[in-house]
Amino acid sequence: MRSGAKVAIVGGVFAVVVGGVGYGAYNVLDGLGGGGGDTGTETASAKVRTGPVTDTEIDEVSKKFLKAWASGDAAVASQLTNNATEAEPILTDYRESAHVTKAVITPGPAVGSKVPYTVKATVSFEGRSKPWSYSSELTVVRGLTTGRPLVDWAPTVIHPDLAKGASLKTGEASAPAIEAVDHNGNVLSKEKYPSLGPILEALREKYGEKAGGTAGVETWIESPNESSPDKTLLTISKGRPGRLQTTLDANAQAAAEVAVKKFSQASVVAVRPSTGAIRAVANNPATGFNAAMQGKQAPGSTMKIVTAAMLIEKGLASADQKIECPPTAMYYGRTFKNLDGFSIPDGTLTTSFARSCNTAFIKLIDDANDDAALAKEARDVFGIGLDWKTGILSFDGSVPEETGGEAAAQYIGQGTVQMNALNMASITATAKTGTFRQPVLVDRDLDGRQIATASRSLSPSVSQQLTNMMRQTASWGTGRAAMASVGGDKGAKTGSAEVDGQATSNSWFTGFSNDLAAAAVVQSGGHGGDAAGPVVAAVLRAGS
């Protein structure tokens, strides 16, 4: 303990007061050699221990670390980790940048080598203070070179949401708070709609000043990259939030939140085909990465909407034309097959689309006489890859120009095709109306941003054939069960996408009902209609 420090023990908790700044932790009288400041440096002749850390070592080093951290001694605390170089500046910033002026850290019982703890802190900035509580955990490991028990360093030791490269800050917020509302004026909060947490933070960063509010004083996590917005952890003094109208729909959003929670990893987006207005965005997990709008994955057979449009536009097929659907098909030495090796004797393009026959589409690739035809169709008609400006960061899909077997894989949504729920909802919306309308989360008039436009629309004939095939899929095809509860003019397309290292394919589903299109993906969900289908149906029922 530092010379001259005042110590008071109250109910087993001690407080250290240094320079007028108080920190606290459980009073631990350990046997590691002199209390919290001892780093336990070994001599050259000391024997290096090996093997798993013991219960005693876990208990002693975790309490020793928490004690040093709570007393504000970043130098000592960092030396009790296996990466002092990275740990010390973050521990220092906890006091100097986050302005934590008091901390009581209470460890709980260890679970294996992990030690949970609660932090009850006070954050003070320019004469204003507020309590701040949260929980986290650390793991004790044996040092690779010293053999000492050490805290396995990660920024999450300081706060569970602190990622590598991010930092804790306290000060005047960089942007005023917003009161986001849906298109009907209903207030949207992250407490009621958890998936909107990262989205509301992103909207605040971009439109807080335009919305007319005033900034408050906050503690936040400053993100190291644009793909993840800053995250507010504590509001010390509130500013005046500005009102920001979004295109979202509270009913559709509520249904989306409930639907994705049925799976460990799922995302869904709903879009209005006639305008491009985004009506719902939901993810599970709800915090962190916005997979619904930023994800990049192969979409499986939902991509056949684009493939069918290309084939019909080129005159290579039509909805009622007879199309061969054998159990397998080969292209440039690569073999493609249908689920369980099924075939469709004497079927049409509609039959193959509705039953999701892969080989029917692969068999037609030679007739296209242009390996890049699908990439061009995706870009020129469906707006894929045109740098969408939705209002927040989003990924606008990718269909690279490929050749040979890789080009064939793209026909059925595999290979190098990358999409997310937003992209597939937009593709369905374009098929429904014949014209790409770039999805937006806030009106473009708010900031005058340039909205992406496709170079051409589908002809009424092609659009009608596409939507009729989707209607058949929802009526008697692979989307029948999922869409049975959806009313109105409805259509669908199912998909499953194989992913390297996953035993079960990802489940994809996209559909429309009246003037609402939605798409969902469920990680390791299997067939499209089984997992993603009910998610889409729930949103369509609520929002259409």
N, C-alpha and C positions, 0 to 999 in steps of 0.2 A: 504494500500500500504506500502511496506517495507520502513523503515527509511533510508534516504540517497539516495533513488532511484531518478533518473532523469526522469522527465515526459515532454513529448512534445505532444501537440495535433495538428494534421494536418488533416484537412478535416474530422473531426469527428472520427479519429482513433488515439488512444494513444499508445505510445511505452514505455515499462518499461525496463530500462537497469540496470541489476544487475550483478555485477562481469564480465562485458564486454559481457554479453549474452543478446540479445534483443528479447523481445516477444511483440506482439501487439494484440489489440482487439478493438471492438467498445467501446468508452468511455461511460460508463453507470453510471449515478448518481442515484442509486436506493435508495429506502427507507427501505431496510432490516436491516439497522443498521450498517453503517460504511464501505460500499464498499466490495470489493471482498474477504477480509480476514475474514469477519464475518460469522460464521457458524450458527448463529441463535439458539444457544443452549437454550432450554427452562428451566425454573425453575420448581421445583417440584409442585408448586401450579398452574402452567399455565394450562389452559384448553386445552385438546387435541382435535384438529379439526377433523372432519370426513367428509365424502362425497367426491365427485369428486374435483379435483384441479380446481381452477378458472383460467380464462384467465390471470388475473393479476399475480397470483402465477406462472403460466407457464412462462410468460414473464420475471418476476423478477429472478426466480431461474435459468432459462436457461442462461440468460445473466451473472448472477453472477458466475455460473460454468465456462462458456466459458472464462470469464475474468480472473478467477484464473488459469485456464489451460494455457491460452495464456501468462500469466505473469510468467509461470514456477513454480507456487506454487502448487505442487502436494498435499501437506498436506491439504491446504484449499480446493482445488477442490474435493478431495476425500471425505471430510466431507459434501459436498453438494450432495453426492450420497447415495443410500440406501445400499451400500456395500463398506464402506471405506477400509476395510481390503484387498479386492481384487483390488480396484481401485487405491490406492496409489502407489503400486510398478509399475503398468503399466504406470501410468501418469509420474512417475519418470523416467522410462526407455525411455519414449518418448524423453527426453532430454539427458539422460546419455548413453543409449545404441543405440538409433536411431540417436543420435547426431544432433537433430533439434536445431539449434541455433537462429532461429527467426521464429515467427509464427504470422500471422494476421488471426484471426478467425471471420468470418462475419456471423451472424445469419440471416436467412430469416424469413418470416412470419410463425407463427405457424399454423399447420393444426391439429385441435383438441389439443391433449396433446403432439403431436410430433413437434419438432423444427428442421428444416433442417439448415445446415450451410456449408460454404465453408472454407477450410483451405488453406492459401497460406504461405508456410513455406520455410525455407532455411536449407538444410542439409550440414554440414561441417565436413570433415574428413581429418586430416593430411594435412591441407593447401589447400584442394580442396573443393569447394562449388558448390551447384546446387539448383535452385528453385524446389519446389515440391508442387503441387496443387492437391486437391481432395475434394470430398464432402461427408458428412455423416449426421446423424441425431441422436437426443436423444429424449427420452420420459420422461415427468415429471409425477411422481406419488405421492400419499400421503403416508408418512411413516406409517408403520403398528403400531408402538408403540408410535411415537412422534406426529403423525398427521401433521408433517411438509411437505411442498412440497420438493421433492428430485428428482434428476436425477436417473432414473431407470438404474442401472449400467449394462453394458455389454461391452466387449472389442470392439465391433463394434462402440462404441461411439468415440473411438480414430481413428479407420480406419474401413471402411465397410467390409474389407476382413479379419479382425483380429478375429480369432475364439478363443474360450475358451482354454486356455493352450498354445496358440501360443504367439510369442513375436516379437517385431520389433527390427531389428538389422541393423547397418551400419558398413561396414568394407570391407576388401578384401574378395571377393567372395570365398566361400568354394570350388567352382569348376569353371574352365574356361568356358566362353561362348562357345556355339557350333553353327555352321551353319549346320543345318540338311537339307539333300537333299533326294529326293525320289530315287527309283531304277534307274531312268533315269538321275539323276543329277539335277533335278529341285529343287530350294530352297523352303523349307517349313518354313513359319513363322506363328506365332500366329495371326498376323494382317490379313493375307490373309485366314488362316484356323483356326478360333477361337477355335475349339475343341481341337486342338493340343497344346494349351497353357500349361495345366497341364502335358501333355505327354512330351513336349519338356523340361519342367523344370525337370521332372524325368530322362529323358535321359541325360540331362546336369549333374545332380548330380552323375549319375553312370558312364558316359563315357566322361565327360568333359576333364579329364586329359589324357585319352587314345586317345582322338581326336587330341591332340597336341596343344591346345590353351594356352593362358596365362590369368590369372585372372585379373579382373578389380575391381573397388571399387563400391559397390552397397548398396542400402537400400532394405531389404527384410523382408518377414514374415517367421520366423522360425517355421516350423510345429512341433507339439508335437508328431506326430505319423508317421509311415511309409506309411500309406495308402494315405497320402496327401503330395506331395512334397513341399519344400520351394517355395515361390513365390516372384520373383523380382518385386519391386515397382518402383525403380528409379536407373538408372545407372549414377553414378557421374563421373566416368572415365572408358572408355572402355578398356577391355583387347583385346587380339587377339583371335577371335573365331577359334576353330578347326572344321574341316569339318567332319561331321558324316553322313555316308550313312545309310538310313533306307530301309526297304522293301516296304514302302508306295508308292502309285501311285497318282500323283498330280491330274489327271483327276477324278479318283474314289473318292479321298478325297474331291474335290470341289463339286462333285455331292452329296456326303454324307452330307456335311455341309448344303447345300440348303434343302435337303430332311427333315432333322430332325427339321429344323426351322418351319415347318408347324404345329408342335405340341408343347405343353408346356413342355412335358417331353418325350423325345424319345432318343433312342440310336441305332447305327447300326455299324456292323463290316463286312468287306469283307476279305476273305482269298483265296489264290490260292491253290486249292486241290493238285496239283502235287508237291508242295514244302512246304506248310505251311506258306508261306510269307504273312504277314498281309498287305493288300493293302489299307484299309481305316478304320478309327475309328472316329466316330462323336457322339457328345452328345448335347442335348439341355435340360437344360442350358449347355453352353459350358465351363463354369468355374467351378472349384472345383472338386467334386467327379467324377471320370471316370467310370460312370455306365456301359458303354459298355464293359469294361474289368474287373471291380471289383464288379458289381452288383450281387445280390443273390436273385433270384425270381423264382417262379414256372413257367415253360415254356409252360404249357398247352399242346395241342395236337401235337406241334412240337416234343415232346418227343416220339411220336409214331414211329419215324424213328428208334430209339433204340429198342423199344418194338417189332416192326415188325422184325427187324434183329434177335432178340433173339428167337422169335417164329419160324421163318424160319430155323434158325440154329438148333433148337431142333427138327425139323421135325413136329412141331405141326400145321403148316400152310404153304401154299405157295401162291404166288401172285394170281394164278388162282383158288385156292381152294374155294369151297363154304363155306361161313362163316355166321353164324346167326347174324343178327343185329336187335334185338327187341327194342321197345321204352325205356325199362328200364331193368336193371340187378341188382341183389343183390349179395353181397359177404360179408360174416361174419356180417350180419345184416346191412350193409351199402348199400344204394340204389344209383345207378348211372343211369343217363339218358342222352339222346341225346338232342341237341338243338331243342326246340319246339316239343319234343317227336317223332321225325321222326323215321321210321324204313326202312329197305331195304329188301324186300322179295327176296329170291333166289339170294343174292349177293355174291361176292367173297371178299377175303382179299383186293384186289386192290380197289374194289368199296367202301368198308368201310374205307380204308385209304384215298382215294381221296375225299370222302364226309365227312370225319372226324366223323365216327361213334364210339362213346365211348363204347357202350355196346358190340360190337363185340370183342374188346380187353379184356374187363372185363370177358366175358364168357370163355375165354381161359386160365385164370390164374390157374384154378384147374388142367388143363392138364399139366402145367409147372412143377407141383409137387415140386416146390422150390421157396419159397417166395423171396429168395435173388437172383434169376436168373437175374433180371433186373439190379441190382447193379453190378453183376459180368460182365454182357455184357457191361455196360457203362464203367467200368474200363478196362477190358481186351482187348476190341476191339476198343473202342472210346477214350480211354485215359483220361476219366473223373476222376479227383481226384488224378492225378499222379504228382503233384507239378510242374506245367509248369514253365519254365524259358523263358518268352517271351522277356525279355530285360528290362521290367519295372514290377512293382507290378501288378499282375493279379490274378483273382480267377479262378481256373480250374474246377469248377463245383462240385456238390455233389449229389450222389444217395445213401443214407444210406440203409443198409439192414434192411428191415421192415417185418412185418408179418400181416396177416389178412387184414382188410379193408384198412389199411394204405399202404400196399404193392399193393393193387388193385388200389388205387388212383395214385400211382406212374406210373402205366401203361399208364395213360393218362396225365401225366405231372403235376399232382397236389400233394397234401400232402407235403412230406418232400424233394422232388426234388428241387434243387436250381441250376439255370443256369443264364447266361447272354448272350448278343448278340455274344460275342466272342466264347463261348462254343457251341452255336447252329450253328454258321457258321462252326466251326471245325467239328461238328457231320455231317453236310451236306457234307463237303469236304471228310470225311472218307467214308461216304456212296457212294460218287461218284467214288472214286478210290479203295475202299476196304481196304486201309491202313491208319492208323492214322499217320499224320505228325504234330508234335507239332507246333502250330502257333508261329512265331517269328516276332519281330519288327526290330531287328538288327541281323546281321549274328552272329552266335555263335562263329565264329573264332575270333571275336573282343576281347572276354574275356575268351574263352575256357570253357564257362559254359556247364553243362551237360543237354542235351535236353531229355525230357521225351519220352519214347517209350512204346507202348502197347505190351502186351505179344503175341498177334496174330493178323492176318488180317482176313477179311471176305473172304470166297471163292468167286471165280469169279461168280458163280451161284447166291449166296446170294446178292452180290453187284449189279449184273445186275437186280435182282428182285426188290431190294430197289429203284434203280434209275428209273426203269420203272414205279413203282408206283408213284414216284415223278413226272415223266413226265406226267402221266395221270392226276395227281392233277393240274398241270399247264395247261393241254390241255382242260379238261372238268370238273374238280373238283372245290373245293373251292378256288383254286388259279388262276382260269382262268382269271378273270377280271384284277387282279393285274399284271399278267405276259403276258397279251396280247401284250404289247408294247416291250417285250423282245425277241430278236432274238436268233438264234443258237440253239444248243442242250440245252434244258431248263427243269427244274423240280422245284417242290415247295412242301411245307407243311405249312398249316395254323395252328394257335392255338389261343385259348383265355383262360386266366387263371383267375379264381375267386380269389379275395383278400379280406380278412376280413376287413370290414370297408369301402370298395369301392362299390359304387352303380353300377359302370360299370367295366367289366372285363378288364384286360390288353390284348392288342393286340400283338400277336407274329406272325412272318412270317419268313421262311427261304427258300432259293432257290439257284439254280445254273444256270449258263449259260456258256457253254464251260468250260474253266479252271478258273472259278471264282465262289466262293460260298459266300453268304451273309446272314446275319440274323439281324432282328430288333425287338425291343420291344417298344411299345407306351403305356405309363401309361394311364389307363382308356380309351383306344382306341376302346374297343369293339371287334368285330370279327376280326380275323387275317388278312383277305384279305382287310378289309376296311381301316385300318390305317397303320399298319406295312408293309402290302404288297406293296403299292406304294413307300415306302421308300427303300425297298430292290430292287424293279424293277428299280428305278432311278440309284442306284449304279451299278447294273448289266449292265444296258445300257451303262454307262460311262466307265466301267472298263473291260468289257469282249471283 
